[in-house]
Amino acid sequence: MADIVLDTDGLADFLAQYFGPANRGVGRFMESEWLSHRAAQEINRIVDFFRLDDWAKDHVIASTFAFMEIARKWDQLIQGRFRPYQLRALLNDPDEWFFIASVDTSLIEFFYQLPATVMMEGGNAEKLEWTDAVHVATALSRNEPGLPHCRLRTRDTRIVRIELVANDCV
Amino acid sequence: MGFRYPTWDDWERFLESPNDIDAARGEFFLGTIADVLQLIEEAKKGAVSVSLAERMQHIRALLNGSLVVRYLLRILELDQQALLEAVFEDPSGQELWSEVANKDTRPWRTLRRLVLRDHDNRGFGDQPYREMEAFFAEEPGRNG
């Protein structure tokens, strides 16, 4: 069992379902363009555990940075699927299974550990954008010794090549 | 008590002397988490003369040093409350704040705008925000 961190695109699709067919977790989250089947399963598992078990402690997590990126690229990412006032309601009072992680100094050591470039399958090196590194650092910051690693929902082809999180991307 | 937004020269001075409260020169500074991440990122990309390891050593020392511990330098972060208070045009949440709802603005700048936005609950006034905007307007190459 583990948390799952959503990157910006994953969060956009998650929110569209949360305010739409998944009805704030009463319904099921489904595979979509930016939410993989495995990520949807993980989210449903976490929501179910919170409903059934008082001791549940895994969370669906998004960084404040992912929300910031959604605000920057609202039309492109949200495409009219929900309105800003709905986002405000979530930020004001998130469900207990949803955690909004800060961009703060606790991320610094994890951010530092991430490479500036990533070796791709064809042998070429590609730059890792700092904006993507923030999501990875957020996921790394959730790991605890002896427990399963936090999952990271991303489709970014560079992130999935980072050794520290390669096995945790869903 | 007024706060100033630190320039890159200020940051260099703080990193060099994290326990020297005289380095603040009698002023209070309001930095952002974006500044610290950018200091690391530039060392990662080899854009500065110090190595990444050296830069990190200085940052660790700064975060535990007198300037920070004694609040001469505050590093503002983006937590849930700060986001909630800054990302909408007004408390109704009907519209996003126009200064951040713009994909053509670089993420460094958007992050700085969110954490430095002045509003009733913060109490540091709009001077640091205005200084940040003016500073990066003069330094387009720093991707601020």
Interface residues (C-beta under 8 A of the other chain):
Chain A: T64 F65 F67 M68 E69 A71 R72 K73 W74 Q76 R83 P84 Y85 L87 R88 A89 L91 N92 P94 I100 S102 V103 D104 T105 L107 I108 F111 Y112 P115 A116 K127 W130 T131 V134
Chain B: I33 V36 L37 Q38 I40 E41 K44 K45 G46 L52 M56 I59 L63 I75 E77 L78 D79 Q80 A82 L83 L84 V87 F88 S92 G93 Q94 E95 L96 W97 V100 A101 N102 K103 T105 P107 T110 L111 L114
